[in-house]
Amino acid sequence: MNFALNTDAWDAICLTLELAAFTTVILLVLATPLAWWLSQTQSKWRAPVGALLTLPLVLPPSVLGFYLLVVMGPHGPLGQLTQAMGWGVLSFTFAGLLIGSVVFSLPFAVQPMQNAFEAMGTRPMEVAFTLRARPIDAFFSVALPLARPGLITAAILSFSHTVGEFGVVLMIGGNIPGQTRVVSTQIYGHVEAMEYAQAHWLAGGMLVFSFTVLLALSMMRKRLGQVLA
Amino acid sequence: MSATDDLRIRAQLARSGFYLDVDLELPPQGITVLFGPSGSGKTSLLRCVAGLERPANGLIRFGQHLWQDDSRNIFVPTWQRDLGYVFQEPSLFDHLDVQKNVAYGLDRSKKPGALEALSGAIALLGIGHLMHRHPANLSGGERQRVAIARALATQPRLLLLDEPLAALDLARRHEILPWLEKMRDELSVPMLYITHSADEVARLADYLVVLDQGAVKAYGAAQDVLARVQSPVIVGEDAGVVLRGTVVQRDTPWHLSQVAFPGGFLWVRDNQLALGRQVRLRVLARDISLSAYEPHDTSIQNQFKGRIEAMVDDTHPSQALVRIRCGESILLARVTKRAIHMLGLNSSSEVWAQVKSVAVIE
């Protein structure tokens, strides 16, 4: 029995962190305007869009993964598009996995930011307008800095949620070493192959990681709360 | 007031509780106070001027600057209107220190003389020692002073203040009021100032607009509006007039000053005011008593012969509010209806008004 982490395990860990990092960056860029729009709009589309963005929270990952697979597959609309662009089919690739992760963690990025924007109210932006700031300027110089705790929460939740996903990964990515095999699917593979020692190392690592993230999050909230109080 | 300099506000706005419908021309100097009970549309009116609300059938013009004209489909967004806005709560940016808060608008207004304006605003509001503090570590009064300085630093042509003292306790109000009076006296920027405090009206108003349920109930020079008894603007304990006068004499041994006003002379407490200094005097209706003949051997030093112009019921059924003309000035007296009956006064009688107390408010 080998107690140390082998190359396969390291590959899986690196891929997991890479996937989580890319997902977080894309989500912050994508979720910020969405959260802002949801927090400000009085449009009739607010409720349906909000519900749509929250769907990944309640849907079983296999359902989500299944639809993504259909959409990205050779006959799906996205699959047709990527083939026409010469990128081939995205399912069972890292890019496809990334798209799946972004969709899967979208509510975890949108919700904290939306809450932060809503808690701020309209006043800070109005003050900025009366001080000659244009809307885009006011957003970046006032709204975004004031929503920083929400942004940090969104980033941490997106990252850790991506690290912890399994169902979507398995559906879209398969379990291809070095390409789509992340820690969670690696553990699954070990258990199926009765390699309990390997599974223990990785599972324990995940446990410690998740606990640390949650602890850091709550400590940071406390500190930020003190700063802002 | 020339037609090109004034502030023209025509606005209609439906809100829960009232329908704002105003058409005003306001003078382009001094402090115009918007006065009225809460829910009368004062804040909505100010927000329309600032462009934070878009009224229907709107026409907002300040001097040559046309900010909204619905007949020509013109609407200038808030950030292009050359104004300063002080909100009811100080609304400082919590993520910036005082220095950066005050400089926020300054950096964006891109006007010449920006640094002088900044140091001027800092000195005027006395916040120089706070520059590196964070808003969270300021008192309510300090925060509001920073908010006012921040608005002034953009060198606005018009300053809008929405009850800047309402969120403060009495002590803090008295801390800020002198700064506001200083601003009025030292800056040439016209101000629109919302309040529902009779004290602030008396101290600050040059011009007065009284709003009720979204409609203009009265407007004009503050002295004139306050002296009206038909539909009086301020009733009860706060009813009274504001007189303007000049300090002409000091009686140092008795610690008194004499103030000349268009109607006579008043002895007031000597507050070390220089001779020739312009002052405002607030005379409350409850501090004036009436006599049918010239009173002798009385402790009251200030007596004026005048003629009654009008009498109306006051809030309590026992009392009446009497409007008396003394020379070019108007006094309001609150007396009991029984006294009016026993003295045989009618709405054109000659009377002697005895002024028991006068407050010098600047």
Boltz contact constraints between the chains, C-beta under 6 A:
constraints:
  - contact:
      token1: [A, 123]
      token2: [B, 91]
      max_distance: 6.0
  - contact:
      token1: [A, 126]
      token2: [B, 52]
      max_distance: 6.0
  - contact:
      token1: [A, 127]
      token2: [B, 91]
      max_distance: 6.0
  - contact:
      token1: [A, 129]
      token2: [B, 78]
      max_distance: 6.0
  - contact:
      token1: [A, 129]
      token2: [B, 79]
      max_distance: 6.0
  - contact:
      token1: [A, 130]
      token2: [B, 78]
      max_distance: 6.0
  - contact:
      token1: [A, 130]
      token2: [B, 85]
      max_distance: 6.0
  - contact:
      token1: [A, 131]
      token2: [B, 104]
      max_distance: 6.0
  - contact:
      token1: [A, 131]
      token2: [B, 105]
      max_distance: 6.0
  - contact:
      token1: [A, 132]
      token2: [B, 79]
      max_distance: 6.0
  - contact:
      token1: [A, 132]
      token2: [B, 105]
      max_distance: 6.0
  - contact:
      token1: [A, 132]
      token2: [B, 108]
      max_distance: 6.0
  - contact:
      token1: [A, 132]
      token2: [B, 109]
      max_distance: 6.0
  - contact:
      token1: [A, 133]
      token2: [B, 79]
      max_distance: 6.0
  - contact:
      token1: [A, 133]
      token2: [B, 108]
      max_distance: 6.0
  - contact:
      token1: [A, 134]
      token2: [B, 79]
      max_distance: 6.0
  - contact:
      token1: [A, 142]
      token2: [B, 93]
      max_distance: 6.0
  - contact:
      token1: [A, 145]
      token2: [B, 95]
      max_distance: 6.0
  - contact:
      token1: [A, 146]
      token2: [B, 95]
      max_distance: 6.0
